[in-house]
Amino acid sequence: MPLLVSPEEGFRQLAAGVASAQGDAAFTHLLRTLDGILPARHWVIAECMPDYLHARSLAVLSAGEVRDNHLFPLTAEPYRQALARGFFHASDGLSEQLPDDPLRKYFAASSCVAIALGSDGHKGAGLLLGWHDQPMQLTALEQEALQIAASQASVELSRRQAATLAQHNENRLQALMSHLPGMVYRCRHDSDWTMEFVSQGGQQLTGYPVDKLLKDSRLVFAGLIHPDDREQAFAVVDEAIAARAPYQLTYRLLTADRGYRWMWEQGQAVEDTQGGVAYLEGFISDVTEQHQAQRIQHAVLQIATAVTAAGADDYLQRLVDKLCAVLGSDICYIARLLPSGRMQVLAGAAQSEPVPTFDYDPAGRPCEKILQQGELTLSSEQALPLHDFPATARLTVHHLIGRRLDNVAGDTVGVLISMQRATPHDPEFATSVCRILASGAAAELERQGHDVHLQRLAFVDELTGLPNRVRFINELDKYSTQSSRLTLGLLLIDLARFKEINDSLGHEMGDSLLQAVSRRLQQSCFADVFLARLGGDEFAMLLPHSSEASLQRQVSELRRQLELPVRLHGHEFILEANLGAVLCQGESNWQQGLLQQASIALHHAKTRDSGYCLFSRELGDLVNRKHRMLEKLTEALAQDRLQLFYQPQIDLQSGLLSGAEALCRWHDEEWGWISPAEFIVLAEERGLMRQLGDWVLCAACRQMSAWQDMGQVLPGRLSLNLSAQQLETPDLANHIRRCCHPLDPARINLELTESALVRDPEQAVLITRSLREAGFQLAIDDFGTGYSSLSYLKRFAADTLKIDMSFIRDMLTDSHDRAIVETIIAMARALGMRTTAEGVEQGKQAALLKNMGCDEAQGYFYGHALNADDFSRQWLQGLPT
């Protein structure tokens, strides 16, 4: 994904950020800037919803056009990985990995990059997403550009969320203040105490409308203070400002009905940046009814102090401490409702001392009634039971106030409970205080629940409840610092034939089976073993302090558990697993290297009867060689550095050259000659046989044409091998004709192995007929090794059977091999087909084959395969044109 502009210009544009736009337009502006720098076709900035199951887009730019915003789920891997680890990148293949993801389908994308956006230090506040319908690679420069864009988006998202939170808090504060029996104010520090803000309680307190208190220059607040109290009021405030302390004062205030009422005021000066007084703020209440009013205002101030700490780590404990201070509670706690139905005390105090976290069963206790009714006030002459509450053996309580805590959706999340030795003087006041603090406690429990939910999304496998791949890698990281002194075993587990169950019985059955398997695996785990599901039907175990013997014992126990039948929905399954293991003994094979080595062992386990393989250095060297060889083979194909050698085919009756077979050879500058048995097998494993086969077809036909141009015509036909992968090529006959053009197809003999044909005999019949109709000659190679049916053999449109060299090698000494060869020749003759014997190395073999009626032979007896020039000099020069 190269930068569309120079790096300097790209970073200059990103550095400009969102300065030229405000609000949601800032996100669109940022996406347009990003779209002009990096050529992904689709860009999205989204904000995570509180449930962390969905996100809402804030700006969408697709092919340069602004699109409508909408909700989308966060369950797909790109979002979960980005939220958990900060960054996700899939360069291609998303259409297969995420076929149903709404955003991917909307953009028809095959690649994606996702970066988590932060807000106030929280890295899961939102996402920056880039989508493309083409493969999308990322260089370090491009990733840096994306990170700059993500930082700009995070800043704007933080500003937006802060503004929303501020508005929300202001609304809550306004609602709280509107119900308070008093007036919240902010005023200038001048001789009039000119009001800049007055809460709605100001009218009830003074009798004057709030607007009049704020805007009527003839009505100054200081002028309403009784003349006898005014000087003292100013003195108290000035003294507190000098000491940089809050102030409290009591005075008489003239109300709109021209009467005086006693007011109690508490406030403080707020400093400006130069250390002067920016303004005064505080609370004023009518204390004509002195006793009760003073207590209420004291409680409100305590509550207000606690509310300002929302989001702090010790927020719940602060609420508990404030409640104890305001109500004089002997015991107070906030507890969370667990999924099991038990209550977990998160913050508590007994006689002003914090208590440790613990949990209890609410059944049959006052807490159960609180959960049912929402609120409970209980007084009893007998002591109330404290049950599991710690450090309370000497406490006796007779009064309880409890409040249920509900989240914004109305679901119960916990309780707040206050208990005292005696009934309070004003139970109604105590209940009101509990109600006010309960809203803050409920909000904090909901926030903590969201964090737990996000952690679960990021680190727990949703289907089985086991740790997922991300959690597993994190667990593996913990051992890295101990690698020099720790022996660690890693075991990968892959269920055999699980895909067959999914395909035949459906994914629901497959999911149920995976859940059953996870339970079996947990039962098989020894002490300290860490089990995780990595994805699909692959599980992993970490075995600290392991040895080869203990690893083998764990494998035996695991197999014992899996061999027990699993019965699900009327079906019974006998499970088998392939197991790949690696043992780390203070070596450098750590973290992803360790996991990669276990994966290599698992791959080889699938080829063994035991289904188990322990990684070794030799196994790693073999895999590294295959990886290097694949890279070299791909490069050799691209640079036309392979060669064709030609082995003569001889007419057994005349002894003359009747054709040749083209064989692919590869000479590497570093490794020398590489055996076809090695690189052909590798090409088949890695899906390169179509590309390799096309190269052989084109190169062989070019050589045939070159010989013809030199007047050297190969007698008969040139034989070329077709692989099983090539048979899957759409419209194969026309494809091969294009590769061989302008050579006459009749000069080409296509060899198809018997094993390739019997994979899908009906399809093979159609393919062979289409090749014959296109003019090619056909031979069935390695005949006798593929167990083909005679009923299909006569339907295959082949004209030659090639007898496999394994029968020719021992036909002079083994009567069974000789009988097989005689049978194949007789059967071919009966079907009107020719026969060619492979691997003829002795004259006696050639003579016997001639007597049996075999038509052609090839092998070292006649000559080795030669390059084009040597073959031409030895076999073609002097032949009639």
Buried (B, 14 or more C-beta within 10 A) or exposed (E): BEBEEEEEEBBEBBEEBBEEBEEBEBBBBBBBBBBBBBBBBBBBBBBBEBEBEBBEBBBBBBEEEEBEBEEBEBEBBBBBBBBBBBBBBBBBEBBEBBEEBEBBEBBEBBBBBBBBBBBEEBBBBBBBBBBBBEEBEBEEEBBBBBBBBBBBBBBBBBBBBEEEBEEEEEEBBEEBBEEBBBBBBBBBBEEEBBBEBBBBBBBBBBBBBBEBBBEEEEBBBBEBBBEEBBEEBBEBBEEBBEEEEEBBBBBBBBBEEEEBBBBBBBBBBEEEEEEEBBBBBBBBBBBEEEEEBBBBBBBBBBBBEBBEBBEEEEBBBBBBBBBBBBBBBBBBBBBBBEEEEBBBBBBBBBEEEEBEEBBBBBEEBBBBBBBEEEBBBBBEEEEBEBEEBEBBEEBEBBBBBBBBBBBEEEEBBBBBBBBBBEBBEBEEBBBBBBEBBBBBBBBBBBBBBBEEBBEBBBBBBEBBEBBBBBBBBBBBEEBEEEBEEBBBBBBBBBBBEBEEBBEEBEEEBBEBBBBBBBBBBBEBBEEEBBBBBBEEBBBBBBBBEBEEEBBBBBBEBBBEBBEEEBEBEEEEBEBBBBBBBBBBBEEEBBBEBBBBBBBBBBBBBEEEEEBBBBBBEEBBEEBEEBEEBBEBBBEBBEEEBBBBBBBBBBBBEEEEBBBBBBBBBBEBEEEEEBEBEBBBEBBBEEEBBBBBBBBBBBBBBBBBBEBBEEEBBBBBBBBBBBBBBBBBBEEBBEBBBEBBEEBEBEBBBBBBBBBBBBEBBEEBBEBBBBBBEBBBBBBBBBBBEBEBEEEBBEBBBBBBBBBBBBBBBEBEEEEEBBEBBBEBBEBBBEBEBBBBBBBBBBEEBBEBBBEBBBBBBBBEBBBEBBEBEBBBEEBBEEEEE
